[in-house]
Amino acid sequence: MPENTADLRALYRAAEARAARLRVLVEAGQALAAATPDTLDEVAAQLATGAAHLAGYARGCLVLPPASKPQGGASELVLALPAPGRGQGGAGWLVLADRRGEPSSEDHKTLSLLCQLIGASLSARAREARLVRLLGELLRIQETERSRIAHELHDGVAQSAAALMRRLELAGDGDPVDLLAATDQARALVQELRRVIAGMRPPVLDDLGLVPALGQLAHEAGHEGLEVELALDGAARPEPIIETALFRIAQEALNNAVAHAGPGTRVTVRLDRGKAGAWRLRVCDNGRGFDPAALSPGGSAGGLGLAYMRERIELLGGELKVDSAPGAGCTILAELPPQ
């Protein structure tokens, strides 16, 4: 119980301060919820200014990626904006400058909660932007794949079918030579159809799983001049969605090695389990290498492109790392948690 008027006043001021901090958080949540992608930066900047005044600083601002973390001076406070799933500082930093007073422990708690609100909003906008880009890339890839399949069917299967039909017409006269030729063309047509189907999705992936499918990829890459070494953990089979994603990563990596690394390049494909049962696929080559910063969507013909695959892996809660440099080979690491 307060013993005198001074104690009552102190309690009243403390209650007012707590109410003010709560009001800041409530209003911040409302402002962020009402913000659009176009207005979010302005709203977040206003909240940074309000945070500075709340904690006794003259100025407040946000520093967002790709900028690096501010060092912070003696009169500055740098706080991370956590991004869900990306760790501390994933969405940027709140910088408070020109300290005019000493923030209390309650001020620091309020600032921490405010940073979480701002970080979550910025992260959500980034995810939405990535989804929009991914949708556009999916549509582009879909049309490219449809065009490729139509081209292969027209120039390959359709031509073979037309020739077979002509042979069958000639074989109607009972000529054994024409019958034998028609049989050979029918067999070639079946093989051509199987090749087109395998290019869309190899049956071995559905029938036997990821490990045999990776073995088939390695075998095909060997015919293209690569020396492929496999180190595959086949004790368990990943979920279908993970199998498909990891297969496409390996396929794209080997296609890139064939196209850019040069014949005789040694490639190691390793599949194993990481922390918490996460699936890890590592593809390393000693080829020419490249600048990862120059990586652009699209990738090699018939593949989905490493830039697109990075988005796909992230949507599944995983991570794709590309480590390369001109003349230093390339290492691609994909890690996916169980779904």
N, C-alpha and C positions, 0 to 999 in steps of 0.2 A: 504494500500500500504506500502511496506517496505521502511523505511526511510534511511537505510544505508546498507553497505556491510554485516555487522554482521547479520542484519535482513534477508538478502537474503540467507546467509549461513544457518541460523537457519531454514528457510523455506525449503531449499534444503535438509537439513538433516532430517527434519520431513517427507518430501515427500519420501525420500529414505527409511526411517524406515517403513512408511506405505506400500510401495511397497514390502519391505522385508517380512512384515507380511502377505500380500496378497499372495506372492509367496510361503510362508510356507504352507498356507492353500490349495492353488491350488495343490502343489506338494504332500501334504498329501492326498488329495482326490484322486489324480491319483494313488498314491502308494497303498492306501487301496483298490481301485477298481480293481487293477491288482493282488492283493494278493490272494493266494489260502488258503483254510483252514489250510494247512500245513505250509504256510509261513507267515500267518497273525500275529502270535506272534512275529516273528522276525521283521516284518515291523513296528508293533506297538511299539516295544522296541526302534527301531531307531527313530521313531517320538517322543518318550518320551525324548530321548537324545537331539534331535533338539529343542524341546520345552524348555528344561532346558537352553540351550545356548541362545535362543531367549530372555528369561526372566531374564537372569543374574544369573543363578544357575550353579553349577559345574556338577551336576549329575541329571539324571531323570530316573525314572523307573515306571513300572506299577505293581499294586497289584490287583490281580483278585480273585474272589470268588473261593473256599470257605474261603479264608483268610478273616479275619475281617478288618474293616477300620483302617488304620494307625492313630496313635495319632498325629504325626507331632511335631517336635521340634521347637525351636525359629527360627532356620535358614532354616526351611522347609516349603513347601507349598503343601497342600493336596487338590486335586480337584477331584470331582466325575466324573465318566464316565457315563452319563445318558444312560439308555437303554429304547428305546421306549416301552411304556406300563408297565414299571417296576419301574418308579420313579428314583430319584437321586441315584447315586451310584449302580444302578442295575447291571452294567457291570463291576464295579471295580473302581479303583482310580489311578490318576496320581500323583506321588510323586516327587517333585523337592527338591533337597537337596543342602546344602552348598551355601547359597545365597552370591553373590558377588556384587550385586547391587540392587537397588530398582525398581521392575517392575512398569511400567507406567499403567495408566488406559487402554490404548490401548493394552498393553501387556496382561492384564487380559482378555480383550474382545477376543483377538486372542486365548489365552489359552482355554477360554470357548468354542469357536467354534471348536477348535481342539479336545477337550474332547468329544464334541457331535459327531464328525466324527468317532473317535476311538470307542466310546461307541456303535454307531449304527452298525459298522462293526463287533465288537465282539458279539453284540446281534444277528445280522443276522446269524453269524456262529453257535451260540448256538441254534437258532431256526432250522437251517438246520440239525444240528446233532440230535435234538429232533425229527424232522420229519423222519429222517432215522431210528432212533430207533423205532418210532411209526409204521412205515411201516413194519419193521421186526416183531414187536409185533402183528400187525394186521394179518400178514400172518400166524404167529404161532397160534394165537387165531382162525383164520379161519379154519386151519387144525384140531385143537383140537375140534372145534365145529362140523366140518364135521364128524370126527371120533366118537364123542359122539352120533350124530344123527344116523349115520350108525349102531352103536352098539344097540341103542334103537330100531331102526326099525327091525334089524335082530333078536334080542332076545325077542322083545315084539310083535310088529305089525306083523312081518312075521310069527312068530310061531302061533299067534292067527289066522291069515288068513289061514295057513295050516290046523289048527285044524277045522276051520269053513268049509273049503272045504271038509274035510273028513266027517264032520257031514252032510253036504248037500248031499254028495253022499249016505250016509246011509239013509237020509230022503227021498231019491228018492223012497224007498219002501213004503212010506206012513205011517211010524210009527209015531204016534203023539208025543211020547217021544223024538224021534230024532229031530222032527220038533221044539219042544219046546227048546231042548238043542241048536239047531242051532240058534234059535232066541236070546237066552241068549248070545251065543258067538258072534253073530253079534253086539249086543248091547255093549258088553265088548270091541270089536274091535274098535267101534266108540269112546268109551270113551278113549281108549288108544291113538288113533290118536289125539283126542282133547288135551290130556295131552302133547303129544310130540309137537304139534303146539303151545300150550300155553307156553311151555318152551322156544321156539324160540322167540316168541313175543306174549304176552298176548292180545287176541282180545279186552279186556276191555280198553286197552290203546288207541287203535284206535277208538273204538266205543264211549266211554264215557269220556276219558281224563285221566289226571294224577291223580287227586284226587281219583276217584274210583279205579284206578289201585293201588295206594298206600294203599287204604283200603283193597284191595284183598291181597296184600303182607302181611299186618299186620295180616289179618285173618289166612293166611297160617302159618305165624311165630308163631301165638298163638297155633296152633296145634303141633308145635315143642317144646313147653314149655316156650316160651317167653311171658312176659306181655307187650303188646305194647299199648302205648297211642298216639293218633293222634291229631295234632293241625294243620289243613290244611286250607289254604285260597283258597276257591274255587270260588271266585268272578269273576275271569278271567281265561282263559285257555292259557297256554304258547304255543309258536310256537312248531310244531312237533319235530324239532331237539332238542329243550330244554326239551320237555317232555321225549323224549327217554333218553337223558343224565341223567336227574335227576332220572328217574325211575331206570336206571341201577345202579346209585349210591346207592339209597335206597335198591335195591335188593342185591347188594354186601354187604352193611353194615349189613343188616338183616341176610344174609347167614353167614357172619363172626360171628355175635352174636350167631347164632344157633350152629355153629361149635366150637367156642372157649369161649364164655362168660359163658355158662353153663345154665341148666334149671332154671327157676324162675327169670332169669335176667329181669329187667325192662328196657324197651326201649321207648324213646320218639322220634317221628318223627314229625318235624315241617316244614311246608311250608308256606312262606310268601314273601312279596315284600320288597326290600331294597331301597337304594338310586337310583334315576333315573330309577325306575321301574325294577331293577335287581331282578331276582328270587333267593331265598335263600332256600336251603334244609339243615336242621340240624337233624342229627341222633345221639342221645346220649344214652349210656347204662351204667349200673353200674356193668358191668361184670369184668372179670379178667384183662382186659387191655393188652397192649403189648408195645414194643419199636418201635415207628414209624421209627426210623433209620434202623430197620431191615426189613422194608417193601420192598418186592421184586415183580417184575412183575409176573403176573399169576393169583394170587388170588384163590378163592375157585372154586371147580368144578362147571361148569355151569355159573360162573360169569366171568366178564371181568378183575377183579383184580383192586384194588384201585390204584396201581401204574400206570397202563394203563389209568384208568379213569382220573387221574390227568392230563395226557398228553391230553386226549380228551377235558377236561374242559378248559385247557389253549388254545387249538386251537380254541375254541369257544369264546375266549376273557375273560374267567372267571377264577376262582381260587378255588382250593380245599385244605382245611386245615384238617389235621388229628392231633388231640390232644389226646394223650394217654400215659400211663405209666403202668408198671406191677402192678396190684392190684388197679388201680385207674380208671377203666372203660375206655370208649372211646367216643370221640365226633368227628363227621365228619361233616364239614360244606362245602357245595358247593354253590357257588354264580355265576350266569350267567347273563350277560346283555341281554336285548332284542336284537333279531337278525334282 
